[in-house]
Amino acid sequence: MKKKIAIFVRDRKSEALRMAVGATLSNDEVSVFVMDDKLDIDDDIEVNLEMLSDLRAKIYSNNPENPFEQKTTEEIAIMLSGYDVVIPY
């Protein structure tokens, strides 16, 4: 059965995005939540973001400076309750 996996990104951003790409390998539904800070996009992060986009992973953020679908912290909290697995970074 397909699982819903949430990657909750706070501190280790590059590692979190790399893990999100890896989580797509089992054909589960993967969503990424970039929390609070503006994501500084370096080469490694850009490659992972492109790959996540190609794999149709959903990316959300509560910071309007990030170029992802915007959600409030409260909306994200509600969304997370619908996931089978939440992996914090």
N, C-alpha and C positions, 0 to 999 in steps of 0.2 A: 504494500500500500504506500502511496506517495505521501511523504511527510512534508509539513510546513516548517521551514527552518528560518529563524530570524538571527541575523548577525547584528549585534548591538555595538556600535562603534563609538568609543569615547577617547581612549588613550593611545592604543597601539594601532593607529589607522592603517598603515601599510600592511601589517600582519593580518589585520581583520579583513581587509579586502582580498588578500591572497587566500585566506581561509574561505571566504565567501565563494570565490571561484572554485576552490576544491570541493565545496559542498554541493555544487551543481553536478558533479560527476555521477552521483547516484540517481540523477533525474528527479530529485525532490524539488519542491517549490522553495526558492531561496529569496528572501527579502533582506535588504540592508538598511539599517537605521543609523544615519550619521548624526550624532547628537552634539548640540551646544556650540562647538567651535566651527570656524570656517575651515574647510578641508584645504590644506596646502597641497596642490597637485604637482607632484614631481613625476619623473619618468615611470617609476615603478607603479605608482598609484594610477597614472593615466592608462597604462597597459591593462591593469586589473579592471578599471572602470569600463574600458572599451570591451573587454572580454565579458564582463557582466552584462553590458548592454546587448552584445551579440547573443548571449544566452538567455535574454529576456528576464533577467532578475530585476526585481523592483527595488528602487533606491529612494529612500525618503530622508528628509532632514527637518529639524525644527529651527534651523538657522537660515534666514532668508538670503544670506550671502552665498549659500551653497546652491549649485545649479540643478537640484533634484526636486522631486515633488515635495511640496511643503505640507507639513502636518504640525499641529501644536503638540506640546509634550503630553497633554491630556489625551489627544487623539491617538498618539503613539502608544500610550499606556493601555488604552482599550484594545488597540490592534494586537498588541503582544499577547494578550490573553487567548487569542485564537491560534497561536502557533504551538506545534508539538515540542519544539526545541528552541530555546533562546540561548545564544552563545554570546556572552559579554566580552568585549575587549577594551 
